[in-house]
Amino acid sequence: MTRWDLLEKLMMSKEARNAIGKAWPLFFFIVFHTSKSNKLITSYAKIKTGLNDSQSTIQKWKEYLIKNKIISSINGKLSMTITLLPPYDSLVTCEQDDTTVLRLSSDPSTKRILEKIAIYGNMSLLPIVAELSAKIEKLEKKLQ
């Protein structure tokens, strides 16, 4: 599952849409700027520049997202650390799935397996193949 699939799944959920509400600009800013470790160290000035909105509006959005348990925030003197909470964190922590997609399109042995699956009309097995491919890659890295 890619980030786009996860985003679609979240946005199709009425509960998630209601939780994000009018704070969707800040939510997407956080999603697109958060590191793989699910941490965004930023300041109101940086967000203000990125979103072109007032600091008071950004603060209201931030409080709304905190209240609805979408993010947590730790404020420092000049910056803040924002963390996405589950299930929203999956949008930034799904790198292995993106790697799997790349491997599916570039790895010859994986391509052969996919061709065999396609010949027999078993495309329903594709998610399993992708997941196994990612696990094999992790095991290969551990063995090296």
N, C-alpha and C positions, 0 to 999 in steps of 0.2 A: 504494500500500500504506500503510495507516495504522499507527499505533503498535500497535493491537490485533492487526493481522495479523502484524506483526513479532514481537510478544510470543508469539502463538500458535505461530508458526514456531519460535521459540527453545525454547519450553517443550515442544514436541512432539519435540524432539531429545533423545534419551537422553543423548548426550554433554554437551549444555548443562546438562541437569538434574543430571547427576553432578558437573559442574564447579562448579555453584552449591551443591549439597548442602544442608547444614544452615544455611548462611549466607544462605538466601533472604530472611529479614526485612531484613537489611542491604542486600542486592542491590536489593530493591524500594524501600527507603528512598532509596537512591542514584538509582535510575531516576526516581522521582517528584520528587526535589528538585534534580536536576542542571539547569543552565542550557542554553540552546541551544548554547553554545560547548563543551558537554561537560565542564564544570568544576563541581565542587561544593566550595565552601569552607565548611567546617564544623568542629565540634569534637566531642570525645567527649560533652561535656555536652549539646549539641544533639541528637545521635543518641540518647543515653540518654533524654532527655525524649521524643523522638518514638517510640522503640521500647519504652520502659519495661523495659529490660534493664540488667544490670550492665555497667560499663565493661570488665571483664575478658572478658565474653562477646563484647562488640562488638569488642574487640581481636582475639580468636580468629577471629571471622568475617572481619574485615578481612584478617588474615594469610592465611586460607584462600582468600579471593578473589584476593589478590595472587599467592599460590602457583599458583593455577589460571589465571592470566593473564586474569582478568575485569576487574580494576581495576589502576590504578597509583596510588600515593599519595606525596605529598610532605608531610612533617611540618614544621610551623613551631613556634614557641614556644607559641602559644596556639590554633593552628588547624591544619588539614590541608587539602590540595587533593587531591581524588579525581577521577580521570579513568577513564571506562569505556573498555575496550579493544575493538577489533573482534572479533567482529561485534556485541557487546552495545551498542556506542556507537550503533548505528543506531536504538535505541529512543528516544534523545534528540535525534538529529540529523536526523530525518525530517520536519521541519516543512514542507518543500515539499510533501510528500505530503498533510499535513493541509490545507494551503492549496489543493491541487488538489481535494480532496473538497469544500471550501467553494465553490470556483469551479464545480464540476460542478453544485452545487445552486442557484447563484445567477446564473450568467452565461447570458443568453438565447441567445447564439450557440452556446455549448457544449450547452445543452439541445436546441436544434434538431438538432445533429449526433447527439446521443444518441437522439433520437426517430427519426431516419432509420435509424440502426443497428438500433434495436429493431424497426422495421417489417420490415426484411429479415432479421431473425433472426441478426444477426452480433454478438451480445453478447461473443463472444470477442475482439473488437477493443476492448472497453472499456478495458483497461489501457493500450493504445497511445494511445487518445484522451486519457486522463488524463495520461499522460506528456507528450504533445505540448502539451496545454493548459498545463502547468506551464512548459514550455520557451518557449512563446509569451509567457507573462506575463513571464518573465525578459527576453526580448528587447525587449518593449514598454517595460519599465523602463529598459533601457539606452539606448533610442532617445530617451527623454524627457529 
